[in-house]
Structures are given as structure tokens and as C-alpha cells.
């Protein structure tokens, strides 16, 4: 318990997994959130004195300066799919990197996303790329981690589709052919923890993290339906109709923004030749091996409706 790791956004979906991975490795973890009490559920995960909680907002530089004081490692997990993307992804990343450097931190890990591209048509993709550049400009050895779509028991991706499939007799699919490489949150957390606690080895490198399987959107929804024992009618919508729905801002069962529609125009998979899990000696977990353990709640009779394995 010698290294102090400040985890900005540690109470969020991915943050909780990263916090657990760091705590298991013996690090002291300072969890920064706009409202720290929302992260208190992590306290029992660590030993006595191993966790700290502090208020901080990446858009408010003074709060981040206070939060990172004395840190050996700083990890920035904060991100949005909609809202003030530039303020959070770009200005926020710059604030964190500047504060980490000023505090004398040895390592900075910036969580980005596959699809980060300064030429992206989507504001999300552009601001993620600009955030990476801002972090590296302020902290040249920053480690960049780009996951594909992250899944886990608390996610807002697989669970969203499972809820739609649970209640709807017909499920529309936008961009059915767009490919993803879904990656398990616990695997991403292990990679982030490994990079963070061995900053000298991984400094200045960029990692793209995807799961072991590339799957199209339409196939993914059908896979989820099979896992929860549902058989709705799937309607693969043409782009002309999908674009109209995106402009309206609502797909039956889930809101969608115009920017998210633009994100769906590109595959979300690991770039050939990019460094990934192998650099950390890790093997990613298949979706099918873990998702049924929590998707069971979307079955008609919950876990009692689970299919029996053939004997």
C-alpha cells in the first residue's frame, strides 16, 4: 500500500471495476466524484485506510488540483455520451493532466474510446481525440486506453437492449450491420490497473481494448434475446428511416441523439496492429460467458426461467 492512485470518476460504471482491481493489487485509492457519497458503496472493497473519497469536478480546475495532491498515479475515467462533451472530454482532460503534472504524479492514465478521431463526423469521436491530445500535451507520458463498447452488470448498453427486448413484441434495429467488439468491464479494469501501477513500462503508449468477438448490431440484439429467452420480431430499419428517428431524438424504448447516430456510421472495433490486452498478458472474456448471469432478470420468470443445460 505504497502508491496513492487518484481515480477521477471512480464511482461510475467502469470506475467501480477499476477501483476494485486497484484495491486488490494493494494500492491506496482516492475516489473523486462530484458527489462522493454516491461512491461510498466501494468502501467495503478495501482494507482499513485503503480508500479515500473527495469531491471533484473535471470542469472545475481548482477542485481537481485539490483532489490529486500527493498522488503517485492519476486516472481520468470521466466521459459522457451526450451533454457538454467538449467541456468534459477536452477541457476536463486538460484540467486533469495539468493538475497531475503540477502535483508531481508519476503516471497519468486517460480513458478514451475506440473511435476517437479528430476527423470523426461525431462530436463524441472528435472530443475524445482532442481530449487525448490535450492530456498528452500537458503530460507527455500519459497512457491512453481506448475500450470498445464496455459491458457489465451495471452497463447502459446491453441492459438497455435487454429491457427493450423484454417488453416489446417488435424491436427496431438501427445500423444492423455496424460492428462492435464488446469488452467486459472487469477486463478493462485489469488492464487499466496494470498500466497505472507500472507507469514506467507503459508511459506514452496507446491501447485499444476489445473483446474476443466482433459482432454486428443486429446479431448482438438477437444474441441478447436468446440469452433472456425472448423471441420478438426484429425490424432492421433502413438508414433513411434511422436518420429521421435520430433527428427526432427517440427510438422506441431508448433515446438516441444525432451524434450517436453519426457514431453508428463507423465500426467500433480494434484497429489492426494496435496494442491491446496482450501487452498486459490478459485474455478478454467472451460476452456469452458472463452476461447471462445478470441478464437472467429479464427472463419471464427471472432466474427460475433460466434454461436448463442439456445433461
Residue pairs with C-beta under 8 A, 6 or more apart in sequence:
1 26
1 27
1 28
1 47
1 49
1 50
2 28
3 27
3 28
3 72
3 73
3 197
4 27
4 28
4 29
4 30
4 70
4 71
4 72
4 73
5 22
5 27
5 28
5 29
5 30
5 71
5 72
5 73
5 74
5 75
5 196
5 197
6 29
6 30
6 32
6 67
6 68
6 71
6 73
6 74
6 75
6 105
7 15
7 18
7 19
7 22
7 29
7 30
7 31
7 32
7 75
7 77
8 32
8 56
8 58
8 64
8 67
8 74
8 75
8 76
8 77
8 78
8 96
9 15
9 32
9 33
9 58
9 76
9 77
9 78
9 79
10 16
10 18
10 19
10 29
10 31
10 32
10 33
10 39
10 42
10 77
11 31
11 33
11 36
11 38
11 39
11 41
11 42
12 33
12 77
12 78
13 150
13 152
13 154
13 155
13 156
13 185
14 77
14 111
14 147
14 150
14 152
14 185
14 188
14 189
15 31
15 39
15 77
16 39
16 41
16 42
16 154
17 152
17 185
17 186
17 188
17 189
18 75
18 77
18 188
18 189
18 192
18 193
19 29
19 31
19 42
19 45
19 51
20 42
20 45
20 189
21 186
21 189
21 190
21 192
21 193
22 29
22 193
22 196
22 197
23 29
23 45
23 46
23 47
23 50
23 51
25 193
25 197
27 50
27 73
27 193
27 196
27 197
28 49
28 50
28 51
28 52
29 46
29 50
29 51
29 52
30 51
30 52
30 53
30 54
30 67
30 71
31 39
31 42
31 51
31 52
31 53
31 54
32 54
32 55
32 56
32 64
32 67
33 39
33 53
33 55
33 56
34 55
34 56
34 57
35 55
36 53
36 54
36 55
37 53
39 53
40 53
42 51
43 51
43 53
45 51
54 66
54 67
55 63
55 67
56 63
56 64
56 66
56 67
57 63
57 64
58 64
58 76
58 78
58 88
58 91
58 92
58 93
58 95
58 96
59 84
59 87
59 88
59 91
59 92
59 95
60 95
61 95
61 98
61 99
64 95
64 96
64 99
65 99
65 102
65 103
67 99
68 74
68 96
68 99
68 100
68 103
68 105
69 103
70 103
71 100
71 103
71 105
72 105
72 106
72 107
73 105
73 106
73 107
73 108
73 109
73 196
73 197
73 199
74 96
74 99
74 100
74 103
74 105
74 107
74 108
74 109
75 108
75 109
75 111
75 192
75 196
76 92
76 93
76 96
76 97
76 108
76 109
76 110
76 111
76 135
77 111
78 88
78 92
78 96
79 88
79 89
79 111
79 113
79 128
80 88
80 89
81 124
81 257
81 260
82 257
82 259
82 260
85 123
85 124
85 127
85 259
86 123
86 127
86 130
88 127
89 124
89 127
89 128
89 130
89 131
90 127
90 130
90 131
90 134
91 134
92 131
93 110
93 131
93 132
93 134
93 135
94 131
94 134
94 135
94 137
94 138
96 108
96 110
96 135
97 108
97 110
97 134
97 135
97 136
97 137
97 138
97 139
97 142
98 138
98 139
100 108
100 138
100 139
101 108
101 138
101 139
106 199
106 200
107 141
107 143
107 195
107 196
107 199
107 203
108 135
108 139
108 141
108 142
108 143
109 142
109 143
109 145
109 192
109 195
109 196
110 131
110 132
110 135
110 142
110 143
110 144
110 145
111 145
111 147
111 192
112 128
112 129
112 131
112 132
112 144
112 145
112 146
113 124
113 125
113 128
113 146
113 147
113 148
114 146
114 147
114 148
114 181
114 208
114 209
114 210
114 268
114 269
114 270
114 271
115 122
115 124
115 125
115 128
115 146
115 263
115 266
115 268
116 125
116 128
116 129
116 131
116 132
116 146
117 125
117 126
117 129
118 126
118 129
118 130
118 133
119 126
120 126
120 129
120 262
120 266
121 262
121 265
122 259
122 260
122 262
122 263
123 259
124 259
124 260
124 263
125 263
125 266
132 142
132 144
132 206
135 142
135 144
136 142
136 144
136 204
140 204
141 199
141 203
141 204
142 203
142 204
143 195
143 196
143 199
143 202
143 203
143 204
143 205
143 206
143 207
144 205
144 206
144 207
145 188
145 191
145 192
145 195
145 206
145 207
145 209
146 206
146 207
146 208
146 209
147 183
147 188
147 208
147 209
147 210
148 180
148 181
148 182
148 183
148 208
148 209
148 210
148 211
148 268
148 269
148 270
149 157
149 180
149 181
149 182
149 183
149 268
150 157
150 182
150 183
150 184
150 185
150 188
151 157
151 158
151 182
151 183
151 184
151 185
151 287
151 291
152 184
152 185
152 186
153 293
153 294
155 185
157 182
158 182
158 224
158 287
158 291
158 295
159 295
160 253
160 254
161 220
161 221
161 224
162 224
162 227
162 228
162 295
162 298
163 253
163 298
164 171
164 252
164 253
164 254
165 171
165 221
165 224
165 225
165 228
165 230
165 232
165 298
166 228
166 230
166 298
167 253
168 232
168 252
168 253
169 232
169 233
170 232
170 233
170 234
170 235
171 221
171 225
171 232
171 233
171 234
171 235
171 253
172 235
172 237
172 245
172 251
172 252
173 217
173 218
173 221
173 234
173 235
173 236
173 237
174 217
174 237
174 242
174 245
174 246
174 251
174 256
174 261
174 264
175 217
175 239
175 242
175 264
175 265
176 216
176 217
176 218
176 236
176 237
177 216
177 217
177 218
178 216
178 217
178 264
178 265
178 266
178 267
178 268
179 214
179 215
179 216
179 217
179 267
179 268
179 269
180 214
180 215
180 216
180 217
180 220
180 267
180 268
180 269
181 210
181 211
181 213
181 214
181 215
181 268
181 269
181 270
182 210
182 211
182 213
182 215
182 220
182 287
183 209
183 210
183 211
183 284
184 211
184 284
184 285
184 287
184 290
186 285
187 209
187 211
187 277
187 282
187 284
187 285
188 209
190 280
190 282
191 207
191 209
191 277
191 280
191 282
194 202
194 280
194 282
195 202
195 207
195 280
202 279
205 275
205 279
206 274
206 275
207 274
207 275
207 276
207 279
208 270
208 271
208 274
208 275
208 276
209 270
209 276
209 277
209 284
210 269
210 270
210 276
210 284
211 284
211 285
211 286
211 287
212 283
212 284
212 285
212 286
213 286
213 287
214 269
215 223
215 287
217 264
218 234
218 236
221 234
222 234
223 287
223 288
224 291
224 295
225 231
225 232
225 234
227 288
227 291
227 292
227 295
228 295
228 296
228 298
228 299
229 299
229 300
229 305
229 306
229 307
230 298
237 245
242 261
243 261
245 251
245 256
246 256
246 257
246 258
246 260
246 261
247 258
249 255
249 256
249 257
249 258
250 256
270 276
277 283
277 284
292 306
296 302
296 303
296 305
296 306
297 303
299 305
299 306
